[in-house]
Amino acid sequence: MSDAAHAHDDHGHHAHPTGMMRWLTTTNHKDIGSLYLFFALFMLFVAGSMALLIRAELFQPGLQLVHPDFFNQLTTMHGLIMIFGVIMPAFSGFANWQVPLMLGAPDMAFPRMNNWAFWLLPVAGFFLLVSFWLPGGAVAGGWTMYPPLFIQGGISYDLTILAVHIMGLSSIMGSINIITTILNMRAPGLTLMKMPLFVWTWLITAYLLIATMPVLAGAVTMLLTDRNFGTHFFNAAGGGDPVMFQHIFWFFAHPEVYILILPAFGIVSQVIPTFARKPLFGYASMVYATASIAVLSFIVWAHHMFTVGMPVTAQLFFMFSTMLIAVPTGVKVFNWVATMWKGSMTFETPMLFAIAFVCLFTIGGFSGLVLAIAPVDIQLHDTYYVVAHFHYVLVSGALFAIFAGIYYWLPKWTGYMYNETLGKWHFWLSVIGMNIVFFPMHFLGLAGMPRRIPDYALQFTEFNQIATVGAFIFGFSQLILLIVVMKAIKGGEKATAQVWEGAEGLEWTVPSPAPYHTFETAPVVK
Amino acid sequence: MEQLNANGGAQITAGAFSFHSRPCCSLTCTQERVTFWSLVLLCFGVAIGFTVQGYWLVLPFAGLEIGLLAWALESLRNRENNYEILTIDGDSVVLEWRIGKQSGRRELNRQWVHVQCDCSTPGRNCHLCVRSHGLETEVGHFLSDEARLKLAAVLKMQLQG
């Protein structure tokens, strides 16, 4: 209630701008969610192309296609872009689209900050990509940015630090928005323990992001001052400690691994009950398991650096604490399987990706347990076994969950059903391709092939050739996803409000496509 | 109390009509404190740990981040205090409101008050206002269009009756 002379609370009251201005100035959570998802899809193809170039080079021993230094640039940028430019923005896209809908909220708590959080990302992406054309090329010391390599590089290293800062700022703004939205904008009656699991996983992820982002920002700033302002935080020549960078970095980066996988758990926990037509088994235990994983993620960082030298007691501590993570993760896998048990299951594309997630992520989890054993890790450190492990976690884990989420919610976003036949082609080619690429890498690693090397000994040839063939199958099959998405945007069979027979939750009570403004009147949850 | 939507409701007691409205806020004071202080403890605990080791540059970033979080929670707290109250009692119509940092009270003569609800501008929410003596006061800030139309009808009926 205000005088006419007073400024009106004008959020959402103006006519919508059209064209580019709509997307640049939008504060609507659905628009921003779409922007995040399209950005992630674009970057997936950019970083995926880098992966194909890497695999093409590794098809044969010897140097075929690229200069070794450029090869290192490719591996570094592939990692940085996939993590910060694909997986994280994709999950942010899901959060933007789904969290308000699942909570019965009209929008995010801070819509303008939401707009800023997204538009910082393309700027950071541009800085990362443009560094390929700078003198000395892009960063080449690995996505972990370890000194002394990172202190010695050219101008692109400074630009990468700036890009990391910008992406960090974007993440912090996004996280604060998500936490405040979840805590403050729930519909009346929607208590915390009634929230969909996807919302819970994002709440915990946002906590992790807020807890760890200052550590990353501080670490890269110290690299920057070491490079440009004569400090010696990590410069051994000046009395600094390069190993300490690894501690600081992994204190951020191990929780980051869970930032990349917890929202995936959330998506799968939405998809499986829908297609098993049963409520999620052990909802409360899923929430507690997610929180436990988050807490444990802060005390396991040094398992990434067993080889740098540390006391045996420290090795034992980090070894056992890492193994402990298998307990809550096992609870989750058990609950997903128990949800499917005796369910009235159907196997649409989202469910296929969710089942593949459960099976293949578990393989990634088991190879993680192998790597947690300090004496084994010392043998396998920096070999292709590690590459196989984290790709089973991040490709068949995070990426497959993203695919499952896209197929699951695409009808709600576009108003049209996707092409199920194409979806199944995408699934089978992805699953087969992914296993052909990454499973042989376990053998390569066990045989001692080091990672981040463009050339290799002759005995590794066959497995590398198989992996390269798989990479091209997997890479090109992603074009099917692009076609599916474009077709669903253009038209097709009309989707109902509920879309899936077994779907439950507030997001399925609004029409498909979800109207531009939803839940302006808060629903009451009983 | 007749519920116009989850954010507002009207009540008639002993001949007086009153309408109360406030935004939906599900964050309780306890939850806010737990959220804020758990993150403060976590962020500063980590930052101070690294500072003690000599890596002090984590600390200012933790401070900036917690500052942003504090601002966000403070904004929510301000929103929670927003309200609109419209009371029709005898010959007087009393409007009271607080939106952001602006708060106010206006007393009008019932005989001169009229209600207008304009939904004609495409892309804008309905503009519901109470007018008297050349002054216009917007009401129904926290309501959807549907609820504003409903409130307009209720107010017109009450003013006539």
Interface residues (C-beta under 8 A of the other chain):
Chain A: M1 S2 D3 A4 H6 H8 D9 G12 H13 H14 A15 H16 A105 A109 F110 I172 M173 I176 N177 I179 T180 L183 N184 M185 R186 A187 P188 L190 Y207 I210 A211 M213 P214 V215 A217 G218 A219 T221 M222 T225 F233 M244 I248 F251 E520 T521 A522 P523 V524
Chain B: N5 A6 N7 C24 C25 S26 L27 Q31 E32 T35 S38 L39 L42 C43 V46 A47 F50 Q53 G54 Y55 L57 V58 L59 P60 F61 A62 L64 E65 L68 L69 A72 L73 S75 L76 E84 I85 L86 L95 E96 W97 I99 G100 Q102 G104 R106 T121 P122 G123 R124 N125 C129 L135 E136 T137 E138 V139 G140 H141 L143 S144 D145 E146 A147
